[in-house]
Amino acid sequence: MNNISCNNIDFSSDQTFLSVLYGFVFCIGLPTNCLALYGLYRLEKTDNALPVYVINLLLSDLLQISMLPLWIDYYSHGHVWRFGVTACVFVCFISNVSLYSSIFFLCCISLERYLAITHPLWYRNLHTPKLTAMTCVGLWVAVTLVVLMDYLIGLGTVTEPQCLEHYPRKWSYAVLQLLLKTFTFPLPLFLLVFVHRRTRVSLAHSVSVSAEEKKRISSLLALVVIIFTLVFGPHHLIVFVKYIGLIVLGENCEFESRIFLCYQVSGGLGSLNSLLDPVLYIFLCRDVGVFSLLSESYKAMARTKS
């Protein structure tokens, strides 16, 4: 909770929007993610890595959702934190870890689908359950360490009543955020678009998948790109504008005040991923059968050639 040095920021401007948005996400996202997680036992019967990534994606969403009641209280009281310094740091830390983890697990799911369709034999031989588990653990650890580094550099002096908010942000923190955000949006977006295009090319040459299944898989990959862009795109765009502006203008309270509401609203929209991920899960459940069909087909072709 950093001391606010800019007195011209209106902390009531996002009060209603964020309180209502987070309340809606909590009420809808909690049961839908729990139901989706419960339904994963059907996927666990396959030898596919997809269920493991989906489980981790839903767990990251549930972590994010579990923090929302405290954020609702915070924003409904005009950016006044009432639960102590330790709780503030903990909630911010968990919220960021869960958000970034969901982004990267979404990338893992898309990449897994791409490899299972375009390189099924290589994928089945190399992508063992042990490797999948190690990938998930490594991702959680990496995200945790990065967020921890972010806080150690940008935390500053902790005071009440705001929760880890400091205006204007320092130049060094702005540079750090620009570097981090490059890895949480532009690069993942490039990966998702690449996966979508390459998978479409592979499906076009596949004879073991029906035209209906090809259309559904291609539409799903396009949906992932669209959801990722619409949910995370606005906030990252505002983040780049904000921190580039702070680098150019220096510690500028007037600039912080003008961009404050856009920054807060776009950040709140990122919570909508917790509502959309269970929808993707429904499609992913059906993809497991397609992947198994592709793998068996390629195995049969390999036996024939040998």
Rosetta blueprint (number, residue, H / E / L):
1 M L
2 N L
3 N L
4 I L
5 S L
6 C L
7 N L
8 N L
9 I L
10 D L
11 F L
12 S L
13 S L
14 D L
15 Q H
16 T H
17 F H
18 L H
19 S H
20 V H
21 L H
22 Y H
23 G H
24 F H
25 V H
26 F H
27 C H
28 I H
29 G H
30 L H
31 P H
32 T H
33 N H
34 C H
35 L H
36 A H
37 L H
38 Y H
39 G H
40 L H
41 Y H
42 R L
43 L H
44 E H
45 K H
46 T L
47 D L
48 N L
49 A L
50 L H
51 P H
52 V H
53 Y H
54 V H
55 I H
56 N H
57 L H
58 L H
59 L H
60 S H
61 D H
62 L H
63 L H
64 Q H
65 I H
66 S H
67 M L
68 L H
69 P H
70 L H
71 W H
72 I H
73 D H
74 Y H
75 Y H
76 S H
77 H L
78 G L
79 H L
80 V L
81 W L
82 R L
83 F L
84 G L
85 V H
86 T H
87 A H
88 C H
89 V H
90 F H
91 V H
92 C H
93 F H
94 I H
95 S H
96 N H
97 V H
98 S H
99 L H
100 Y H
101 S H
102 S H
103 I H
104 F H
105 F H
106 L H
107 C H
108 C H
109 I H
110 S H
111 L H
112 E H
113 R H
114 Y H
115 L H
116 A H
117 I H
118 T H
119 H L
120 P H
121 L H
122 W H
123 Y H
124 R H
125 N H
126 L H
127 H L
128 T L
129 P H
130 K H
131 L H
132 T H
133 A H
134 M H
135 T H
136 C H
137 V H
138 G H
139 L H
140 W H
141 V H
142 A H
143 V H
144 T H
145 L H
146 V H
147 V H
148 L H
149 M H
150 D H
151 Y H
152 L H
153 I H
154 G H
155 L L
156 G L
157 T L
158 V L
159 T L
160 E L
161 P L
162 Q L
163 C L
164 L L
165 E L
166 H L
167 Y L
168 P L
169 R L
170 K L
171 W H
172 S H
173 Y H
174 A H
175 V H
176 L H
177 Q H
178 L H
179 L H
180 L H
181 K H
182 T H
183 F H
184 T H
185 F L
186 P H
187 L H
188 P H
189 L H
190 F H
191 L H
192 L H
193 V H
194 F H
195 V H
196 H H
197 R H
198 R H
199 T H
200 R H
201 V H
202 S H
203 L H
204 A H
205 H L
206 S L
207 V L
208 S L
209 V L
210 S L
211 A H
212 E H
213 E H
214 K H
215 K H
216 R H
217 I H
218 S H
219 S H
220 L H
221 L H
222 A H
223 L H
224 V H
225 V H
226 I H
227 I H
228 F H
229 T H
230 L H
231 V H
232 F H
233 G H
234 P H
235 H H
236 H H
237 L H
238 I H
239 V H
240 F H
241 V H
242 K H
243 Y H
244 I H
245 G H
246 L H
247 I H
248 V H
249 L H
250 G L
251 E L
252 N L
253 C H
254 E H
255 F H
256 E H
257 S H
258 R H
259 I H
260 F H
261 L H
262 C H
263 Y H
264 Q H
265 V H
266 S H
267 G H
268 G H
269 L H
270 G H
271 S H
272 L H
273 N H
274 S H
275 L H
276 L H
277 D H
278 P H
279 V H
280 L H
281 Y H
282 I H
283 F H
284 L H
285 C H
286 R H
287 D H
288 V H
289 G H
290 V H
291 F H
292 S H
293 L H
294 L H
295 S H
296 E H
297 S H
298 Y H
299 K H
300 A H
301 M H
302 A H
303 R H
304 T H
305 K H
306 S L
